[in-house]
Amino acid sequence: MLKARVPIIPKKSIGSLYHGELEMGRPNGQGQVISLLTNEVQYEGEVIDSIYNGKGCRYCKGVLYEEGTFDKGLIVEGVRYNSNG
């Protein structure tokens, strides 16, 4: 059975950098994904095998967009904020 995997740095955001804990050369543990174009944090939190997994916060254009528990790159529990607060 194949498992779908969401990369920590999606193909459409090639200008991103991971900064955080590594295990065997792969993102594992606490870390941040930062846009090299805007120098803004895109994600901050737990990562397992280069995928958002565990407690974390996702940002959009420098504004908190989602915070909670992520599983395989998707938020499964928490809060999603809309653009007007």
PyMOL Python script that loads the backbone (N, CA, C, O; Angstrom):
from pymol import cmd

cmd.read_pdbstr("""\
ATOM      1  N   MET A   1       0.834  -1.178   0.000  1.00  0.00           N
ATOM      2  CA  MET A   1       0.000   0.000   0.000  1.00  0.00           C
ATOM      3  C   MET A   1       0.878   1.241   0.000  1.00  0.00           C
ATOM      4  O   MET A   1       1.771   1.364   0.839  1.00  0.00           O
ATOM      5  N   LEU A   2       0.642   2.157  -0.921  1.00  0.00           N
ATOM      6  CA  LEU A   2       1.401   3.393  -0.993  1.00  0.00           C
ATOM      7  C   LEU A   2       0.809   4.431  -0.052  1.00  0.00           C
ATOM      8  O   LEU A   2      -0.404   4.485   0.149  1.00  0.00           O
ATOM      9  N   LYS A   3       1.664   5.236   0.512  1.00  0.00           N
ATOM     10  CA  LYS A   3       1.212   6.323   1.369  1.00  0.00           C
ATOM     11  C   LYS A   3       1.513   7.644   0.679  1.00  0.00           C
ATOM     12  O   LYS A   3       2.617   7.856   0.179  1.00  0.00           O
ATOM     13  N   ALA A   4       0.527   8.526   0.655  1.00  0.00           N
ATOM     14  CA  ALA A   4       0.736   9.850   0.074  1.00  0.00           C
ATOM     15  C   ALA A   4       1.630  10.661   0.993  1.00  0.00           C
ATOM     16  O   ALA A   4       1.480  10.623   2.215  1.00  0.00           O
ATOM     17  N   ARG A   5       2.558  11.391   0.402  1.00  0.00           N
ATOM     18  CA  ARG A   5       3.467  12.224   1.181  1.00  0.00           C
ATOM     19  C   ARG A   5       3.446  13.630   0.625  1.00  0.00           C
ATOM     20  O   ARG A   5       3.515  13.828  -0.588  1.00  0.00           O
ATOM     21  N   VAL A   6       3.353  14.586   1.492  1.00  0.00           N
ATOM     22  CA  VAL A   6       3.374  15.988   1.101  1.00  0.00           C
ATOM     23  C   VAL A   6       4.749  16.527   1.444  1.00  0.00           C
ATOM     24  O   VAL A   6       5.148  16.493   2.608  1.00  0.00           O
ATOM     25  N   PRO A   7       5.490  17.029   0.449  1.00  0.00           N
ATOM     26  CA  PRO A   7       6.834  17.535   0.753  1.00  0.00           C
ATOM     27  C   PRO A   7       6.769  18.766   1.642  1.00  0.00           C
ATOM     28  O   PRO A   7       5.820  19.547   1.571  1.00  0.00           O
ATOM     29  N   ILE A   8       7.779  18.932   2.473  1.00  0.00           N
ATOM     30  CA  ILE A   8       7.800  20.094   3.359  1.00  0.00           C
ATOM     31  C   ILE A   8       7.968  21.373   2.556  1.00  0.00           C
ATOM     32  O   ILE A   8       7.514  22.438   2.976  1.00  0.00           O
ATOM     33  N   ILE A   9       8.612  21.275   1.416  1.00  0.00           N
ATOM     34  CA  ILE A   9       8.770  22.427   0.553  1.00  0.00           C
ATOM     35  C   ILE A   9       8.084  22.090  -0.766  1.00  0.00           C
ATOM     36  O   ILE A   9       8.685  21.439  -1.620  1.00  0.00           O
ATOM     37  N   PRO A  10       6.834  22.520  -0.946  1.00  0.00           N
ATOM     38  CA  PRO A  10       6.113  22.209  -2.170  1.00  0.00           C
ATOM     39  C   PRO A  10       6.860  22.700  -3.410  1.00  0.00           C
ATOM     40  O   PRO A  10       7.588  23.690  -3.345  1.00  0.00           O
ATOM     41  N   LYS A  11       6.681  22.013  -4.536  1.00  0.00           N
ATOM     42  CA  LYS A  11       7.377  22.366  -5.772  1.00  0.00           C
ATOM     43  C   LYS A  11       7.137  23.807  -6.173  1.00  0.00           C
ATOM     44  O   LYS A  11       8.033  24.456  -6.712  1.00  0.00           O
ATOM     45  N   LYS A  12       5.932  24.322  -5.915  1.00  0.00           N
ATOM     46  CA  LYS A  12       5.625  25.692  -6.325  1.00  0.00           C
ATOM     47  C   LYS A  12       6.350  26.734  -5.480  1.00  0.00           C
ATOM     48  O   LYS A  12       6.370  27.908  -5.849  1.00  0.00           O
ATOM     49  N   SER A  13       6.948  26.334  -4.353  1.00  0.00           N
ATOM     50  CA  SER A  13       7.675  27.292  -3.519  1.00  0.00           C
ATOM     51  C   SER A  13       9.141  26.903  -3.434  1.00  0.00           C
ATOM     52  O   SER A  13       9.679  26.709  -2.344  1.00  0.00           O
ATOM     53  N   ILE A  14       9.776  26.790  -4.577  1.00  0.00           N
ATOM     54  CA  ILE A  14      11.170  26.365  -4.640  1.00  0.00           C
ATOM     55  C   ILE A  14      12.067  27.312  -3.863  1.00  0.00           C
ATOM     56  O   ILE A  14      13.118  26.895  -3.374  1.00  0.00           O
ATOM     57  N   GLY A  15      11.685  28.568  -3.736  1.00  0.00           N
ATOM     58  CA  GLY A  15      12.508  29.535  -3.026  1.00  0.00           C
ATOM     59  C   GLY A  15      12.321  29.487  -1.528  1.00  0.00           C
ATOM     60  O   GLY A  15      12.179  30.531  -0.892  1.00  0.00           O
ATOM     61  N   SER A  16      12.317  28.284  -0.942  1.00  0.00           N
ATOM     62  CA  SER A  16      12.149  28.130   0.506  1.00  0.00           C
ATOM     63  C   SER A  16      13.344  27.411   1.108  1.00  0.00           C
ATOM     64  O   SER A  16      14.045  26.657   0.434  1.00  0.00           O
ATOM     65  N   LEU A  17      13.559  27.660   2.386  1.00  0.00           N
ATOM     66  CA  LEU A  17      14.678  27.082   3.114  1.00  0.00           C
ATOM     67  C   LEU A  17      14.176  26.475   4.412  1.00  0.00           C
ATOM     68  O   LEU A  17      13.391  27.097   5.129  1.00  0.00           O
ATOM     69  N   TYR A  18      14.629  25.251   4.720  1.00  0.00           N
ATOM     70  CA  TYR A  18      14.313  24.618   6.001  1.00  0.00           C
ATOM     71  C   TYR A  18      15.438  24.928   6.968  1.00  0.00           C
ATOM     72  O   TYR A  18      16.615  24.796   6.632  1.00  0.00           O
ATOM     73  N   HIS A  19      15.070  25.340   8.169  1.00  0.00           N
ATOM     74  CA  HIS A  19      16.045  25.612   9.229  1.00  0.00           C
ATOM     75  C   HIS A  19      15.573  24.874  10.469  1.00  0.00           C
ATOM     76  O   HIS A  19      14.541  25.218  11.045  1.00  0.00           O
ATOM     77  N   GLY A  20      16.332  23.851  10.888  1.00  0.00           N
ATOM     78  CA  GLY A  20      15.919  23.131  12.083  1.00  0.00           C
ATOM     79  C   GLY A  20      16.671  21.834  12.250  1.00  0.00           C
ATOM     80  O   GLY A  20      17.740  21.633  11.674  1.00  0.00           O
ATOM     81  N   GLU A  21      16.093  20.954  13.051  1.00  0.00           N
ATOM     82  CA  GLU A  21      16.729  19.688  13.393  1.00  0.00           C
ATOM     83  C   GLU A  21      16.717  18.725  12.206  1.00  0.00           C
ATOM     84  O   GLU A  21      15.761  18.670  11.433  1.00  0.00           O
ATOM     85  N   LEU A  22      17.807  17.970  12.087  1.00  0.00           N
ATOM     86  CA  LEU A  22      17.944  16.976  11.028  1.00  0.00           C
ATOM     87  C   LEU A  22      18.235  15.611  11.622  1.00  0.00           C
ATOM     88  O   LEU A  22      18.818  15.504  12.701  1.00  0.00           O
ATOM     89  N   GLU A  23      17.829  14.576  10.916  1.00  0.00           N
ATOM     90  CA  GLU A  23      18.178  13.202  11.260  1.00  0.00           C
ATOM     91  C   GLU A  23      18.543  12.498   9.964  1.00  0.00           C
ATOM     92  O   GLU A  23      17.713  12.374   9.063  1.00  0.00           O
ATOM     93  N   MET A  24      19.772  12.044   9.872  1.00  0.00           N
ATOM     94  CA  MET A  24      20.282  11.392   8.662  1.00  0.00           C
ATOM     95  C   MET A  24      20.104  12.294   7.434  1.00  0.00           C
ATOM     96  O   MET A  24      19.771  11.819   6.348  1.00  0.00           O
ATOM     97  N   GLY A  25      20.327  13.587   7.620  1.00  0.00           N
ATOM     98  CA  GLY A  25      20.263  14.544   6.530  1.00  0.00           C
ATOM     99  C   GLY A  25      18.883  14.992   6.114  1.00  0.00           C
ATOM    100  O   GLY A  25      18.746  15.759   5.161  1.00  0.00           O
ATOM    101  N   ARG A  26      17.853  14.532   6.807  1.00  0.00           N
ATOM    102  CA  ARG A  26      16.468  14.899   6.470  1.00  0.00           C
ATOM    103  C   ARG A  26      15.859  15.687   7.618  1.00  0.00           C
ATOM    104  O   ARG A  26      16.190  15.449   8.779  1.00  0.00           O
ATOM    105  N   PRO A  27      14.962  16.635   7.299  1.00  0.00           N
ATOM    106  CA  PRO A  27      14.277  17.379   8.356  1.00  0.00           C
ATOM    107  C   PRO A  27      13.483  16.454   9.276  1.00  0.00           C
ATOM    108  O   PRO A  27      12.579  15.749   8.827  1.00  0.00           O
ATOM    109  N   ASN A  28      13.820  16.460  10.547  1.00  0.00           N
ATOM    110  CA  ASN A  28      13.137  15.688  11.590  1.00  0.00           C
ATOM    111  C   ASN A  28      13.271  16.441  12.896  1.00  0.00           C
ATOM    112  O   ASN A  28      14.385  16.749  13.320  1.00  0.00           O
ATOM    113  N   GLY A  29      12.150  16.745  13.544  1.00  0.00           N
ATOM    114  CA  GLY A  29      12.170  17.470  14.811  1.00  0.00           C
ATOM    115  C   GLY A  29      11.540  18.837  14.652  1.00  0.00           C
ATOM    116  O   GLY A  29      10.619  19.018  13.857  1.00  0.00           O
ATOM    117  N   GLN A  30      12.044  19.807  15.417  1.00  0.00           N
ATOM    118  CA  GLN A  30      11.529  21.177  15.368  1.00  0.00           C
ATOM    119  C   GLN A  30      12.238  21.952  14.262  1.00  0.00           C
ATOM    120  O   GLN A  30      13.453  21.843  14.091  1.00  0.00           O
ATOM    121  N   GLY A  31      11.457  22.740  13.508  1.00  0.00           N
ATOM    122  CA  GLY A  31      12.081  23.525  12.458  1.00  0.00           C
ATOM    123  C   GLY A  31      11.167  24.584  11.886  1.00  0.00           C
ATOM    124  O   GLY A  31      10.013  24.730  12.288  1.00  0.00           O
ATOM    125  N   GLN A  32      11.720  25.320  10.930  1.00  0.00           N
ATOM    126  CA  GLN A  32      10.988  26.373  10.238  1.00  0.00           C
ATOM    127  C   GLN A  32      11.228  26.248   8.736  1.00  0.00           C
ATOM    128  O   GLN A  32      12.305  25.844   8.299  1.00  0.00           O
ATOM    129  N   VAL A  33      10.211  26.601   7.957  1.00  0.00           N
ATOM    130  CA  VAL A  33      10.357  26.757   6.520  1.00  0.00           C
ATOM    131  C   VAL A  33      10.212  28.245   6.253  1.00  0.00           C
ATOM    132  O   VAL A  33       9.204  28.858   6.603  1.00  0.00           O
ATOM    133  N   ILE A  34      11.244  28.822   5.623  1.00  0.00           N
ATOM    134  CA  ILE A  34      11.307  30.264   5.419  1.00  0.00           C
ATOM    135  C   ILE A  34      11.375  30.555   3.922  1.00  0.00           C
ATOM    136  O   ILE A  34      12.137  29.915   3.197  1.00  0.00           O
ATOM    137  N   SER A  35      10.579  31.519   3.459  1.00  0.00           N
ATOM    138  CA  SER A  35      10.613  31.957   2.066  1.00  0.00           C
ATOM    139  C   SER A  35      11.877  32.773   1.836  1.00  0.00           C
ATOM    140  O   SER A  35      12.141  33.735   2.558  1.00  0.00           O
ATOM    141  N   LEU A  36      12.658  32.390   0.830  1.00  0.00           N
ATOM    142  CA  LEU A  36      13.852  33.157   0.511  1.00  0.00           C
ATOM    143  C   LEU A  36      13.504  34.457  -0.223  1.00  0.00           C
ATOM    144  O   LEU A  36      14.295  35.400  -0.222  1.00  0.00           O
ATOM    145  N   LEU A  37      12.333  34.507  -0.844  1.00  0.00           N
ATOM    146  CA  LEU A  37      11.923  35.704  -1.581  1.00  0.00           C
ATOM    147  C   LEU A  37      11.445  36.806  -0.648  1.00  0.00           C
ATOM    148  O   LEU A  37      11.767  37.977  -0.850  1.00  0.00           O
ATOM    149  N   THR A  38      10.678  36.438   0.374  1.00  0.00           N
ATOM    150  CA  THR A  38      10.100  37.443   1.276  1.00  0.00           C
ATOM    151  C   THR A  38      10.731  37.433   2.669  1.00  0.00           C
ATOM    152  O   THR A  38      10.472  38.325   3.477  1.00  0.00           O
ATOM    153  N   ASN A  39      11.561  36.422   2.948  1.00  0.00           N
ATOM    154  CA  ASN A  39      12.190  36.249   4.253  1.00  0.00           C
ATOM    155  C   ASN A  39      11.151  36.077   5.367  1.00  0.00           C
ATOM    156  O   ASN A  39      11.390  36.461   6.512  1.00  0.00           O
ATOM    157  N   GLU A  40       9.988  35.491   5.018  1.00  0.00           N
ATOM    158  CA  GLU A  40       8.926  35.253   5.992  1.00  0.00           C
ATOM    159  C   GLU A  40       8.818  33.769   6.305  1.00  0.00           C
ATOM    160  O   GLU A  40       9.063  32.922   5.445  1.00  0.00           O
ATOM    161  N   VAL A  41       8.451  33.463   7.541  1.00  0.00           N
ATOM    162  CA  VAL A  41       8.239  32.078   7.952  1.00  0.00           C
ATOM    163  C   VAL A  41       6.959  31.569   7.295  1.00  0.00           C
ATOM    164  O   VAL A  41       5.925  32.234   7.349  1.00  0.00           O
ATOM    165  N   GLN A  42       7.027  30.372   6.665  1.00  0.00           N
ATOM    166  CA  GLN A  42       5.856  29.738   6.067  1.00  0.00           C
ATOM    167  C   GLN A  42       5.280  28.666   6.987  1.00  0.00           C
ATOM    168  O   GLN A  42       4.070  28.439   7.008  1.00  0.00           O
ATOM    169  N   TYR A  43       6.157  28.009   7.747  1.00  0.00           N
ATOM    170  CA  TYR A  43       5.735  26.968   8.696  1.00  0.00           C
ATOM    171  C   TYR A  43       6.736  26.938   9.828  1.00  0.00           C
ATOM    172  O   TYR A  43       7.934  27.135   9.626  1.00  0.00           O
ATOM    173  N   GLU A  44       6.230  26.688  11.023  1.00  0.00           N
ATOM    174  CA  GLU A  44       7.089  26.544  12.196  1.00  0.00           C
ATOM    175  C   GLU A  44       6.490  25.463  13.075  1.00  0.00           C
ATOM    176  O   GLU A  44       5.325  25.546  13.464  1.00  0.00           O
ATOM    177  N   GLY A  45       7.291  24.440  13.391  1.00  0.00           N
ATOM    178  CA  GLY A  45       6.791  23.379  14.251  1.00  0.00           C
ATOM    179  C   GLY A  45       7.486  22.056  14.010  1.00  0.00           C
ATOM    180  O   GLY A  45       8.634  22.012  13.571  1.00  0.00           O
ATOM    181  N   GLU A  46       6.777  20.981  14.304  1.00  0.00           N
ATOM    182  CA  GLU A  46       7.332  19.635  14.215  1.00  0.00           C
ATOM    183  C   GLU A  46       7.294  19.111  12.781  1.00  0.00           C
ATOM    184  O   GLU A  46       6.341  19.330  12.034  1.00  0.00           O
ATOM    185  N   VAL A  47       8.373  18.411  12.433  1.00  0.00           N
ATOM    186  CA  VAL A  47       8.525  17.829  11.105  1.00  0.00           C
ATOM    187  C   VAL A  47       9.014  16.397  11.275  1.00  0.00           C
ATOM    188  O   VAL A  47       9.909  16.131  12.078  1.00  0.00           O
ATOM    189  N   ILE A  48       8.428  15.480  10.523  1.00  0.00           N
ATOM    190  CA  ILE A  48       8.888  14.083  10.516  1.00  0.00           C
ATOM    191  C   ILE A  48       9.114  13.680   9.066  1.00  0.00           C
ATOM    192  O   ILE A  48       8.206  13.777   8.241  1.00  0.00           O
ATOM    193  N   ASP A  49      10.324  13.229   8.759  1.00  0.00           N
ATOM    194  CA  ASP A  49      10.685  12.812   7.398  1.00  0.00           C
ATOM    195  C   ASP A  49      10.313  13.863   6.354  1.00  0.00           C
ATOM    196  O   ASP A  49       9.723  13.532   5.325  1.00  0.00           O
ATOM    197  N   SER A  50      10.646  15.101   6.606  1.00  0.00           N
ATOM    198  CA  SER A  50      10.436  16.227   5.694  1.00  0.00           C
ATOM    199  C   SER A  50       8.973  16.602   5.485  1.00  0.00           C
ATOM    200  O   SER A  50       8.653  17.288   4.514  1.00  0.00           O
ATOM    201  N   ILE A  51       8.085  16.174   6.364  1.00  0.00           N
ATOM    202  CA  ILE A  51       6.652  16.445   6.229  1.00  0.00           C
ATOM    203  C   ILE A  51       6.156  17.115   7.504  1.00  0.00           C
ATOM    204  O   ILE A  51       6.578  16.749   8.601  1.00  0.00           O
ATOM    205  N   TYR A  52       5.262  18.096   7.367  1.00  0.00           N
ATOM    206  CA  TYR A  52       4.647  18.708   8.547  1.00  0.00           C
ATOM    207  C   TYR A  52       3.923  17.606   9.309  1.00  0.00           C
ATOM    208  O   TYR A  52       2.991  16.999   8.781  1.00  0.00           O
ATOM    209  N   ASN A  53       4.333  17.346  10.527  1.00  0.00           N
ATOM    210  CA  ASN A  53       3.728  16.303  11.364  1.00  0.00           C
ATOM    211  C   ASN A  53       3.855  16.716  12.813  1.00  0.00           C
ATOM    212  O   ASN A  53       4.964  16.946  13.296  1.00  0.00           O
ATOM    213  N   GLY A  54       2.732  16.816  13.521  1.00  0.00           N
ATOM    214  CA  GLY A  54       2.751  17.199  14.922  1.00  0.00           C
ATOM    215  C   GLY A  54       2.281  18.629  15.093  1.00  0.00           C
ATOM    216  O   GLY A  54       1.614  19.180  14.217  1.00  0.00           O
ATOM    217  N   LYS A  55       2.626  19.227  16.214  1.00  0.00           N
ATOM    218  CA  LYS A  55       2.198  20.594  16.535  1.00  0.00           C
ATOM    219  C   LYS A  55       2.952  21.594  15.674  1.00  0.00           C
ATOM    220  O   LYS A  55       4.170  21.506  15.514  1.00  0.00           O
ATOM    221  N   GLY A  56       2.199  22.559  15.115  1.00  0.00           N
ATOM    222  CA  GLY A  56       2.859  23.561  14.294  1.00  0.00           C
ATOM    223  C   GLY A  56       1.940  24.701  13.913  1.00  0.00           C
ATOM    224  O   GLY A  56       0.747  24.699  14.217  1.00  0.00           O
ATOM    225  N   CYS A  57       2.531  25.682  13.235  1.00  0.00           N
ATOM    226  CA  CYS A  57       1.816  26.861  12.745  1.00  0.00           C
ATOM    227  C   CYS A  57       2.198  27.089  11.292  1.00  0.00           C
ATOM    228  O   CYS A  57       3.377  27.046  10.942  1.00  0.00           O
ATOM    229  N   ARG A  58       1.207  27.331  10.450  1.00  0.00           N
ATOM    230  CA  ARG A  58       1.438  27.647   9.045  1.00  0.00           C
ATOM    231  C   ARG A  58       1.068  29.109   8.833  1.00  0.00           C
ATOM    232  O   ARG A  58       0.052  29.583   9.341  1.00  0.00           O
ATOM    233  N   TYR A  59       1.904  29.820   8.078  1.00  0.00           N
ATOM    234  CA  TYR A  59       1.714  31.243   7.827  1.00  0.00           C
ATOM    235  C   TYR A  59       1.488  31.496   6.342  1.00  0.00           C
ATOM    236  O   TYR A  59       2.005  30.766   5.497  1.00  0.00           O
ATOM    237  N   CYS A  60       0.721  32.522   6.031  1.00  0.00           N
ATOM    238  CA  CYS A  60       0.477  32.939   4.653  1.00  0.00           C
ATOM    239  C   CYS A  60       0.752  34.439   4.573  1.00  0.00           C
ATOM    240  O   CYS A  60       0.082  35.233   5.233  1.00  0.00           O
ATOM    241  N   LYS A  61       1.730  34.820   3.769  1.00  0.00           N
ATOM    242  CA  LYS A  61       2.121  36.228   3.617  1.00  0.00           C
ATOM    243  C   LYS A  61       2.465  36.855   4.960  1.00  0.00           C
ATOM    244  O   LYS A  61       2.131  38.012   5.215  1.00  0.00           O
ATOM    245  N   GLY A  62       3.129  36.096   5.814  1.00  0.00           N
ATOM    246  CA  GLY A  62       3.571  36.594   7.106  1.00  0.00           C
ATOM    247  C   GLY A  62       2.524  36.624   8.191  1.00  0.00           C
ATOM    248  O   GLY A  62       2.801  37.061   9.308  1.00  0.00           O
ATOM    249  N   VAL A  63       1.303  36.159   7.879  1.00  0.00           N
ATOM    250  CA  VAL A  63       0.199  36.177   8.851  1.00  0.00           C
ATOM    251  C   VAL A  63      -0.163  34.744   9.220  1.00  0.00           C
ATOM    252  O   VAL A  63      -0.248  33.876   8.352  1.00  0.00           O
ATOM    253  N   LEU A  64      -0.378  34.496  10.521  1.00  0.00           N
ATOM    254  CA  LEU A  64      -0.757  33.163  10.989  1.00  0.00           C
ATOM    255  C   LEU A  64      -2.025  32.706  10.278  1.00  0.00           C
ATOM    256  O   LEU A  64      -3.049  33.387  10.320  1.00  0.00           O
ATOM    257  N   TYR A  65      -1.949  31.539   9.620  1.00  0.00           N
ATOM    258  CA  TYR A  65      -3.082  31.010   8.858  1.00  0.00           C
ATOM    259  C   TYR A  65      -3.695  29.789   9.540  1.00  0.00           C
ATOM    260  O   TYR A  65      -4.917  29.694   9.661  1.00  0.00           O
ATOM    261  N   GLU A  66      -2.852  28.855   9.986  1.00  0.00           N
ATOM    262  CA  GLU A  66      -3.324  27.645  10.673  1.00  0.00           C
ATOM    263  C   GLU A  66      -2.397  27.337  11.839  1.00  0.00           C
ATOM    264  O   GLU A  66      -1.184  27.527  11.753  1.00  0.00           O
ATOM    265  N   GLU A  67      -2.984  26.858  12.930  1.00  0.00           N
ATOM    266  CA  GLU A  67      -2.165  26.361  14.035  1.00  0.00           C
ATOM    267  C   GLU A  67      -2.880  25.186  14.667  1.00  0.00           C
ATOM    268  O   GLU A  67      -4.097  25.199  14.850  1.00  0.00           O
ATOM    269  N   GLY A  68      -2.101  24.171  14.995  1.00  0.00           N
ATOM    270  CA  GLY A  68      -2.687  22.978  15.586  1.00  0.00           C
ATOM    271  C   GLY A  68      -1.821  21.764  15.320  1.00  0.00           C
ATOM    272  O   GLY A  68      -0.592  21.840  15.349  1.00  0.00           O
ATOM    273  N   THR A  69      -2.482  20.632  15.057  1.00  0.00           N
ATOM    274  CA  THR A  69      -1.798  19.373  14.816  1.00  0.00           C
ATOM    275  C   THR A  69      -1.873  19.030  13.335  1.00  0.00           C
ATOM    276  O   THR A  69      -2.950  19.013  12.739  1.00  0.00           O
ATOM    277  N   PHE A  70      -0.709  18.758  12.752  1.00  0.00           N
ATOM    278  CA  PHE A  70      -0.615  18.392  11.343  1.00  0.00           C
ATOM    279  C   PHE A  70      -0.330  16.902  11.224  1.00  0.00           C
ATOM    280  O   PHE A  70       0.375  16.328  12.054  1.00  0.00           O
ATOM    281  N   ASP A  71      -0.881  16.283  10.192  1.00  0.00           N
ATOM    282  CA  ASP A  71      -0.624  14.876   9.889  1.00  0.00           C
ATOM    283  C   ASP A  71      -0.407  14.760   8.384  1.00  0.00           C
ATOM    284  O   ASP A  71      -1.293  15.085   7.594  1.00  0.00           O
ATOM    285  N   LYS A  72       0.764  14.301   7.999  1.00  0.00           N
ATOM    286  CA  LYS A  72       1.121  14.152   6.583  1.00  0.00           C
ATOM    287  C   LYS A  72       0.918  15.454   5.813  1.00  0.00           C
ATOM    288  O   LYS A  72       0.459  15.442   4.670  1.00  0.00           O
ATOM    289  N   GLY A  73       1.260  16.570   6.438  1.00  0.00           N
ATOM    290  CA  GLY A  73       1.218  17.860   5.784  1.00  0.00           C
ATOM    291  C   GLY A  73      -0.093  18.609   5.868  1.00  0.00           C
ATOM    292  O   GLY A  73      -0.171  19.766   5.455  1.00  0.00           O
ATOM    293  N   LEU A  74      -1.119  17.976   6.392  1.00  0.00           N
ATOM    294  CA  LEU A  74      -2.436  18.607   6.476  1.00  0.00           C
ATOM    295  C   LEU A  74      -2.830  18.833   7.926  1.00  0.00           C
ATOM    296  O   LEU A  74      -2.521  18.011   8.788  1.00  0.00           O
ATOM    297  N   ILE A  75      -3.511  19.939   8.202  1.00  0.00           N
ATOM    298  CA  ILE A  75      -3.975  20.194   9.559  1.00  0.00           C
ATOM    299  C   ILE A  75      -5.164  19.273   9.853  1.00  0.00           C
ATOM    300  O   ILE A  75      -6.108  19.202   9.066  1.00  0.00           O
ATOM    301  N   VAL A  76      -5.113  18.572  10.985  1.00  0.00           N
ATOM    302  CA  VAL A  76      -6.182  17.640  11.348  1.00  0.00           C
ATOM    303  C   VAL A  76      -6.931  18.089  12.601  1.00  0.00           C
ATOM    304  O   VAL A  76      -8.040  17.628  12.870  1.00  0.00           O
ATOM    305  N   GLU A  77      -6.318  18.989  13.360  1.00  0.00           N
ATOM    306  CA  GLU A  77      -6.961  19.521  14.557  1.00  0.00           C
ATOM    307  C   GLU A  77      -6.354  20.877  14.853  1.00  0.00           C
ATOM    308  O   GLU A  77      -5.132  21.030  14.851  1.00  0.00           O
ATOM    309  N   GLY A  78      -7.196  21.857  15.107  1.00  0.00           N
ATOM    310  CA  GLY A  78      -6.671  23.168  15.434  1.00  0.00           C
ATOM    311  C   GLY A  78      -7.552  24.273  14.914  1.00  0.00           C
ATOM    312  O   GLY A  78      -8.774  24.137  14.848  1.00  0.00           O
ATOM    313  N   VAL A  79      -6.916  25.380  14.543  1.00  0.00           N
ATOM    314  CA  VAL A  79      -7.633  26.581  14.152  1.00  0.00           C
ATOM    315  C   VAL A  79      -7.118  27.064  12.796  1.00  0.00           C
ATOM    316  O   VAL A  79      -5.912  27.093  12.552  1.00  0.00           O
ATOM    317  N   ARG A  80      -8.052  27.441  11.918  1.00  0.00           N
ATOM    318  CA  ARG A  80      -7.706  28.104  10.651  1.00  0.00           C
ATOM    319  C   ARG A  80      -8.303  29.504  10.725  1.00  0.00           C
ATOM    320  O   ARG A  80      -9.497  29.676  10.973  1.00  0.00           O
ATOM    321  N   TYR A  81      -7.451  30.498  10.505  1.00  0.00           N
ATOM    322  CA  TYR A  81      -7.874  31.887  10.596  1.00  0.00           C
ATOM    323  C   TYR A  81      -8.217  32.414   9.201  1.00  0.00           C
ATOM    324  O   TYR A  81      -7.550  32.069   8.226  1.00  0.00           O
ATOM    325  N   ASN A  82      -9.250  33.244   9.106  1.00  0.00           N
ATOM    326  CA  ASN A  82      -9.548  33.856   7.819  1.00  0.00           C
ATOM    327  C   ASN A  82      -8.827  35.192   7.709  1.00  0.00           C
ATOM    328  O   ASN A  82      -8.284  35.687   8.696  1.00  0.00           O
ATOM    329  N   SER A  83      -8.819  35.767   6.536  1.00  0.00           N
ATOM    330  CA  SER A  83      -8.006  36.956   6.275  1.00  0.00           C
ATOM    331  C   SER A  83      -8.434  38.193   7.072  1.00  0.00           C
ATOM    332  O   SER A  83      -7.628  39.104   7.263  1.00  0.00           O
ATOM    333  N   ASN A  84      -9.665  38.241   7.531  1.00  0.00           N
ATOM    334  CA  ASN A  84     -10.097  39.419   8.287  1.00  0.00           C
ATOM    335  C   ASN A  84     -10.052  39.195   9.798  1.00  0.00           C
ATOM    336  O   ASN A  84     -10.638  39.960  10.564  1.00  0.00           O
ATOM    337  N   GLY A  85      -9.349  38.138  10.220  1.00  0.00           N
ATOM    338  CA  GLY A  85      -9.161  37.910  11.631  1.00  0.00           C
ATOM    339  C   GLY A  85     -10.172  37.007  12.245  1.00  0.00           C
ATOM    340  O   GLY A  85     -10.113  36.739  13.445  1.00  0.00           O
TER     341      GLY A  85
END
""", "prot")
cmd.dss("prot")
cmd.show_as("cartoon", "prot")
cmd.util.cbc("prot")
cmd.orient("prot")
